[in-house]
Amino acid sequence: MSATSLKYKSEENPIPLKVITEKRPFSSHQALMQFDVANHSWRETLSLSFKNDKQLSQVFNNIRAVDDQVYEVIAARITPYIAQLMDKDDPNCPIRLQYVPEQDELEVAPHEMGDQLAEDDMMPEGTSIVHRYPNRVLFLVHNICGSYCRHCTRKRMVSDPLNVISMDRIRRSVEYLRQHTEVQDVLLSGGDPLLLTDDKLDEILSMIREARPDLKILRIGSRLLAQLPTRVTPELCRVLKRNRVTLINTQVNHPKEITPLFSKHIAMLRETGIMLGNQSVLIKGVNDSIDTMQELVMELVSIGIRPYYVYAMDPAPGNSKFQVSYQRMLEIYHGIRGWVSGPAIPTFIVDGIGGLGKMPVQPEYVSRQTGPEGERLIATNFEGRSADVSFLLQE
């Protein structure tokens, strides 16, 4: 846990959330599969989530026992909706790999660190804002998620019940935005902002809009859309539209996550006029194949979600087992470009260690070459065929 995270553990006045009464999870796989997510409220469905390996082992086969220390790094929670997408038997199921806790999460490589992106160092005193770029900020409004990804980049803070972001801290963050008029783009993140109640989310968004009516872009990052699509309700859509939310990015990492229920609620969200994007993480065994990534990005575009980024795995503690090599990233990029629709091509990203920001990972398709005839400029297409574009060297 970072020093900044610890600093706010004793804060009073946490965001008042409606209590979600935890219920006994499903006792059999049949009972799980018979549960109709579409006909239950999102809060009721959330209350039936799996929270440890013992509960999972009652429903799924080949669930390995883990020590309690695993849950001290980051808690486990898997919504019934996500659980229904998981293979009953295969531990290498791409959905299981993302969510089922494993003992090897405690194996920390030398290069891994808690705050690898130096977010705490870029957080003005008393706020929950990360001000890395000149004219845009990250605004952390919650530290709880609907389901916990085992590859989470913010393991140092999410799921910690003693580190809930208070409303006092939210207000100080809004005041920071009021004073820093150079900021024109605010991204709400966490945790998951959409796990807040409609009223609380409305309050925070309204505070931002009141403080900065000139703000050009107001974004939300939420994986809850893919973890529990029923969170998208008419009331939520009214809140988002009323506060002129510009863009929502979700995280879909595998085509199995694009279900009819997900597509239905994405269609409801699209009716608000809000732009939708996707930020995938490249995960070994999940989406590190060309075929999988081609299918994923095309399916996303087909339902109105623009593939935005594909991130290299951040070196958070225990993430090495998910790491995909730089060379493989380039191979997947080559396998997408020219083979899928233009709007389906995402930018592959490495997030700079120490707070350097996002940096694109792209092969060089246009290169300078020097030969007997002098310098030439050669462009290569997705099939490997080249063209001489040396005329571009002229002023």
Number of C-alpha atoms within 10 A of each C-alpha: 12 13 9 15 16 13 11 18 15 11 15 13 12 16 17 11 11 9 8 11 11 14 13 11 19 19 14 14 16 10 11 18 15 9 15 11 21 13 9 12 12 18 18 14 22 26 18 21 25 25 20 19 18 13 17 25 15 14 20 19 14 11 21 14 14 17 12 11 12 17 18 13 20 22 22 23 22 25 24 25 25 19 23 17 16 22 15 16 13 14 17 13 15 22 20 22 21 20 20 23 27 18 15 13 20 17 13 16 14 8 10 16 19 16 22 20 22 19 18 19 17 16 19 14 14 16 21 29 28 20 19 18 14 10 13 18 20 22 24 21 27 26 22 23 24 25 27 25 20 22 25 20 20 20 24 20 24 22 25 17 11 15 21 24 26 21 18 16 23 24 17 17 24 24 16 19 22 18 12 12 12 12 21 17 17 22 22 23 20 24 28 23 24 26 23 18 15 17 13 17 19 18 14 19 21 17 17 22 18 14 16 19 11 11 18 13 15 20 21 22 23 24 26 22 23 25 25 25 21 23 21 20 16 13 12 18 19 15 19 23 16 13 19 19 21 19 18 22 23 22 21 22 26 22 19 13 21 16 12 9 17 18 20 14 19 20 15 14 23 15 11 16 15 17 17 23 21 24 23 24 26 28 24 17 16 21 21 22 17 17 12 16 25 22 15 22 27 20 19 20 18 11 16 15 24 22 26 21 21 25 22 21 23 24 25 22 25 22 23 20 16 22 18 18 14 11 9 14 23 15 15 20 23 18 18 22 17 13 13 15 13 11 13 23 23 20 17 23 22 19 18 14 15 12 17 13 14 13 13 13 17 13 11 8 12 15 11 12 11 9 7 5 6 7 12 17 16 15 17 14 13 14 11 9 8 13 11 12 14 14 9 9 10 5 4
